[in-house]
Amino acid sequence: MKRVKEKKKKRRWLRYTMIILGVLLIGICGYLYSIYHSLTNAVDSMHQPIRETSEKRQETVTLEKKDPFSVLLLGVDQRKNDRGRSDTMIVMTVNPKTESIEMVSIPRDTRTEIVGRGTMDKINHAYAFGGVEMSIDTVEHFLDIPIDYFIQINMEGFQEIVDAVGGITIENDFDFTYEGVHFPKGTITLNGEKALKYSRMRYDDPKGDFGRQLRQRKIIEAVIREGASLKSLTNYGNIFSALGNNVKTNLTFDEMVDIQANYRQAANKIKQQQINGTGTKIDGIYYYQVPEEERQAISNLLKNQLEIAS
């Protein structure tokens, strides 16, 4: 009799345990589905298709085959009723064989031909004249390489992304005050509003536009770091919503998955290149002039990374 009771008790505890595990499993599956659903909705909001293959490509890039590829990052200062200009332009070439990324920042005042208008102007004006496609065409012409993908970040709404990840912590190189906010040298924590101001200051930076680009890269790296942390899992809805509202790209969800699977090791070896030139005024307007030898050297570097003949 005693053994029968013990067996019944064990079966009861086993049943309770299985019920609890089942409820937990259903909850976890629901949570994961909710994350997946929010992510795919965000990707749908972000997706902005453009022309399929660059004219500078003989064959289409296949991410499944681990082909090297390029990305144009555009940080657009876009405000209400104003398309804005691409104040940040960064070209990234990714090679999974060498497991490396070459990152080149193009100064916003760089003087070059604006493709589609046939005029010489500042490279960041291409976005104001013709949006993403004119920016891509102009950068392709300037560097003589194909641009396979683009990622556009609205810097005005970037503060929403920073707030969504709970703020960021960065190392500030020098003490300065901008638009009423003091940024001391050293480790600082920023909310969205302060991060936006920190990224915009330009004229008091001893490195000028290069210094601003460096600060913007720090913010983007900090956002990625915070977004990947475990604490962000509880706030994924706001994060995906902020991304969907402020980021545009021609990358599809499947392509993002392929990049994560086949190229993630390249992120461990990022080399940042600076385009050297000199500032000058033409008809009273400031431009950044890049010597042909420098432009060609950067072009050859990126072609080598993309495994394209120079």
C-alpha positions as CSV (number, residue, x, y, z in Angstrom):
1,M,0.0,0.0,0.0
2,K,2.8,2.3,1.0
3,R,4.7,1.6,-2.3
4,V,1.5,2.3,-4.3
5,K,1.1,5.7,-2.6
6,E,4.7,6.6,-3.2
7,K,4.4,5.6,-6.9
8,K,1.2,7.8,-7.2
9,K,3.1,10.7,-5.5
10,K,6.0,10.3,-7.9
11,R,3.7,10.2,-10.9
12,R,1.9,13.3,-9.6
13,W,5.2,15.2,-9.2
14,L,6.3,14.1,-12.6
15,R,3.0,15.3,-14.1
16,Y,3.3,18.6,-12.3
17,T,6.9,19.0,-13.5
18,M,6.0,18.2,-17.1
19,I,3.1,20.7,-16.9
20,I,5.4,23.4,-15.6
21,L,8.0,22.6,-18.3
22,G,5.3,22.6,-20.9
23,V,4.1,26.1,-19.8
24,L,7.7,27.4,-19.8
25,L,8.3,25.9,-23.2
26,I,5.1,27.5,-24.6
27,G,6.2,30.8,-23.0
28,I,9.7,30.7,-24.4
29,C,8.4,29.8,-27.9
30,G,5.9,32.6,-27.7
31,Y,8.7,35.0,-26.6
32,L,10.9,33.9,-29.4
33,Y,8.1,34.2,-31.9
34,S,7.3,37.7,-30.6
35,I,11.0,38.7,-31.1
36,Y,11.0,37.1,-34.6
37,H,7.7,38.8,-35.5
38,S,9.0,42.2,-34.3
39,L,12.3,41.8,-36.1
40,T,10.7,40.8,-39.5
41,N,8.3,43.8,-39.1
42,A,11.2,46.1,-38.5
43,V,13.1,44.7,-41.5
44,D,10.1,45.2,-43.7
45,S,9.9,48.8,-42.6
46,M,13.6,49.3,-43.2
47,H,13.7,47.6,-46.6
48,Q,14.1,50.0,-49.5
49,P,15.0,48.3,-52.8
50,I,17.1,50.0,-55.5
51,R,18.7,48.9,-58.8
52,E,19.7,45.3,-58.4
53,T,23.3,45.1,-59.6
54,S,25.9,47.8,-60.0
55,E,27.1,48.6,-63.5
56,K,30.6,48.1,-62.1
57,R,29.8,44.4,-61.4
58,Q,30.2,41.8,-64.0
59,E,28.5,39.2,-61.8
60,T,25.9,39.6,-59.1
61,V,27.2,39.2,-55.5
62,T,26.1,35.9,-53.9
63,L,26.3,36.0,-50.1
64,E,25.7,32.3,-49.8
65,K,28.9,31.7,-51.8
66,K,30.8,34.2,-49.5
67,D,31.6,36.7,-52.2
68,P,33.3,39.9,-51.0
69,F,30.8,42.8,-51.0
70,S,30.6,46.6,-50.3
71,V,28.2,48.7,-48.2
72,L,27.7,52.5,-48.2
73,L,26.7,53.8,-44.8
74,L,24.9,57.1,-45.0
75,G,24.3,59.2,-41.9
76,V,21.6,61.6,-43.1
77,D,20.8,64.8,-41.2
78,Q,17.1,64.7,-42.2
79,R,14.7,67.1,-40.7
80,K,11.0,67.8,-41.1
81,N,10.1,68.9,-44.7
82,D,13.8,68.6,-45.7
83,R,15.5,65.6,-47.4
84,G,18.7,66.7,-45.8
85,R,22.3,65.8,-46.7
86,S,24.5,62.8,-46.1
87,D,26.8,64.3,-43.5
88,T,28.4,60.9,-42.9
89,M,29.5,58.7,-45.8
90,I,31.4,55.5,-45.0
91,V,32.3,52.8,-47.4
92,M,32.9,49.3,-46.0
93,T,34.3,46.4,-48.1
94,V,33.9,43.0,-46.5
95,N,36.1,40.0,-47.4
96,P,35.3,36.7,-45.6
97,K,38.4,35.0,-47.0
98,T,40.8,37.5,-45.3
99,E,38.2,37.9,-42.5
100,S,38.6,41.7,-42.6
101,I,36.7,44.9,-43.3
102,E,38.2,48.0,-44.9
103,M,36.3,51.1,-43.7
104,V,36.8,54.4,-45.5
105,S,35.2,57.7,-44.4
106,I,34.6,60.2,-47.2
107,P,34.8,63.8,-46.0
108,R,31.4,65.5,-46.6
109,D,33.0,68.5,-48.4
110,T,35.0,66.3,-50.9
111,R,34.8,67.9,-54.3
112,T,33.8,65.5,-57.0
113,E,31.4,65.0,-60.0
114,I,27.8,64.6,-58.9
115,V,26.7,61.8,-61.2
116,G,23.3,62.5,-62.8
117,R,23.8,66.3,-62.7
118,G,27.1,66.6,-64.4
119,T,28.4,69.2,-62.0
120,M,31.3,69.4,-59.6
121,D,30.1,69.8,-56.0
122,K,30.5,68.6,-52.5
123,I,29.9,64.8,-52.4
124,N,27.3,65.1,-49.6
125,H,25.1,67.2,-51.9
126,A,24.4,64.1,-54.0
127,Y,21.8,62.9,-51.5
128,A,20.1,66.3,-51.4
129,F,19.9,66.3,-55.2
130,G,18.9,62.7,-55.9
131,G,18.6,60.7,-52.7
132,V,20.3,57.3,-52.1
133,E,20.7,56.3,-55.7
134,M,22.5,59.5,-56.7
135,S,24.7,59.1,-53.6
136,I,25.6,55.6,-54.6
137,D,26.3,56.5,-58.2
138,T,28.5,59.4,-57.1
139,V,30.5,57.3,-54.6
140,E,30.9,54.5,-57.2
141,H,32.3,57.1,-59.7
142,F,34.6,58.7,-57.1
143,L,36.1,55.5,-55.9
144,D,35.7,53.4,-59.1
145,I,34.2,50.5,-57.2
146,P,30.7,48.9,-57.1
147,I,28.4,49.6,-54.2
148,D,26.4,46.5,-53.5
149,Y,24.3,47.6,-50.5
150,F,23.5,50.7,-48.5
151,I,22.4,51.4,-45.0
152,Q,20.9,54.8,-44.3
153,I,20.6,56.1,-40.8
154,N,18.5,59.2,-40.0
155,M,20.7,61.1,-37.5
156,E,17.8,63.3,-36.4
157,G,15.9,60.2,-35.2
158,F,19.0,58.4,-34.0
159,Q,18.3,59.6,-30.5
160,E,15.3,57.3,-30.5
161,I,17.6,54.3,-31.2
162,V,20.0,55.4,-28.4
163,D,17.1,55.7,-25.9
164,A,15.7,52.4,-27.0
165,V,18.9,50.6,-25.9
166,G,18.8,52.4,-22.6
167,G,21.6,55.0,-23.4
168,I,25.2,54.4,-24.2
169,T,28.6,54.8,-22.5
170,I,31.6,56.0,-24.5
171,E,35.1,57.3,-24.0
172,N,35.3,61.0,-24.9
173,D,38.7,62.2,-26.2
174,F,38.5,65.9,-25.2
175,D,36.4,68.3,-23.1
176,F,33.9,70.5,-25.0
177,T,30.4,72.1,-24.7
178,Y,27.9,72.1,-27.5
179,E,24.3,73.5,-27.5
180,G,24.3,73.9,-23.7
181,V,25.6,70.4,-22.9
182,H,29.0,69.8,-21.4
183,F,30.9,66.7,-22.5
184,P,33.9,66.2,-20.1
185,K,36.9,64.2,-21.2
186,G,36.8,60.5,-20.2
187,T,34.0,58.0,-19.7
188,I,30.6,59.5,-20.3
189,T,27.0,58.2,-20.4
190,L,24.6,59.7,-23.0
191,N,20.9,59.5,-23.6
192,G,19.5,60.0,-27.1
193,E,19.4,63.8,-27.1
194,K,22.9,64.2,-25.8
195,A,24.2,61.5,-28.2
196,L,22.8,63.4,-31.1
197,K,24.4,66.7,-30.0
198,Y,27.7,64.8,-29.3
199,S,27.7,63.5,-32.9
200,R,26.9,66.9,-34.5
201,M,29.6,69.1,-33.0
202,R,32.2,70.0,-35.7
203,Y,33.8,73.4,-35.5
204,D,35.4,73.1,-32.0
205,D,36.9,69.7,-32.8
206,P,40.7,70.0,-33.5
207,K,40.3,67.2,-36.1
208,G,37.4,69.0,-37.8
209,D,35.1,66.7,-39.8
210,F,37.3,63.7,-39.2
211,G,36.8,64.1,-35.5
212,R,33.0,64.3,-35.9
213,Q,33.1,61.1,-38.0
214,L,35.1,59.4,-35.3
215,R,32.5,60.4,-32.6
216,Q,29.7,59.2,-34.8
217,R,31.4,55.8,-35.3
218,K,31.8,55.6,-31.5
219,I,28.1,56.1,-31.0
220,I,27.2,53.5,-33.6
221,E,29.6,51.0,-32.0
222,A,28.2,51.7,-28.6
223,V,24.6,51.2,-29.8
224,I,25.5,47.9,-31.4
225,R,27.2,46.8,-28.1
226,E,24.2,47.8,-26.0
227,G,21.8,46.4,-28.5
228,A,23.5,43.0,-28.4
229,S,23.6,42.8,-24.5
230,L,21.3,40.5,-22.6
231,K,19.5,43.4,-20.9
232,S,18.2,44.6,-24.3
233,L,16.2,41.4,-24.7
234,T,13.5,42.8,-22.4
235,N,13.2,45.9,-24.6
236,Y,13.5,44.4,-28.1
237,G,10.2,45.8,-29.2
238,N,11.3,49.4,-28.7
239,I,14.7,48.7,-30.3
240,F,13.2,47.1,-33.4
241,S,10.6,49.9,-33.7
242,A,13.3,52.5,-33.4
243,L,15.4,50.8,-36.1
244,G,12.3,50.5,-38.4
245,N,11.6,54.2,-38.0
246,N,15.1,55.4,-38.6
247,V,17.1,53.0,-40.8
248,K,16.7,52.2,-44.5
249,T,18.5,49.5,-46.4
250,N,18.3,47.4,-49.6
251,L,19.4,44.3,-47.6
252,T,16.6,41.7,-47.3
253,F,16.0,39.6,-44.1
254,D,17.5,36.6,-45.8
255,E,20.6,38.5,-46.8
256,M,21.1,39.8,-43.3
257,V,20.9,36.1,-42.1
258,D,23.5,35.1,-44.7
259,I,25.9,37.9,-43.6
260,Q,25.5,36.9,-40.0
261,A,26.3,33.3,-40.8
262,N,29.1,33.7,-43.4
263,Y,30.8,37.0,-42.6
264,R,30.7,37.6,-38.9
265,Q,34.4,36.8,-38.4
266,A,35.3,39.8,-40.6
267,A,34.0,42.1,-37.9
268,N,37.0,41.1,-35.7
269,K,39.4,42.8,-38.1
270,I,38.3,46.3,-39.1
271,K,40.8,48.7,-40.7
272,Q,39.9,52.3,-40.8
273,Q,41.3,54.4,-43.7
274,Q,41.4,58.2,-44.0
275,I,41.2,60.0,-47.3
276,N,44.0,62.7,-47.3
277,G,43.5,66.0,-49.0
278,T,43.5,69.7,-48.5
279,G,40.9,72.3,-47.8
280,T,40.4,75.1,-50.4
281,K,37.9,77.7,-51.4
282,I,36.5,78.0,-54.9
283,D,34.2,81.0,-55.7
284,G,34.1,81.6,-51.9
285,I,32.9,78.0,-51.1
286,Y,34.9,75.6,-49.0
287,Y,35.8,72.2,-50.6
288,Y,38.0,69.3,-49.6
289,Q,40.3,68.5,-52.6
290,V,41.6,64.9,-52.9
291,P,44.7,64.5,-55.1
292,E,44.3,62.0,-57.9
293,E,47.1,59.8,-56.6
294,E,45.3,59.6,-53.2
295,R,42.0,58.8,-54.8
296,Q,43.6,56.1,-56.9
297,A,45.4,54.5,-53.9
298,I,42.2,54.3,-51.9
299,S,40.4,52.9,-55.0
300,N,43.0,50.2,-55.5
301,L,42.9,49.3,-51.8
302,L,39.1,48.7,-51.9
303,K,39.3,46.8,-55.3
304,N,41.9,44.5,-53.8
305,Q,39.6,43.9,-50.8
306,L,36.7,43.2,-53.2
307,E,38.9,41.0,-55.4
308,I,38.3,43.2,-58.4
309,A,41.1,43.9,-61.0
310,S,42.5,47.4,-60.7
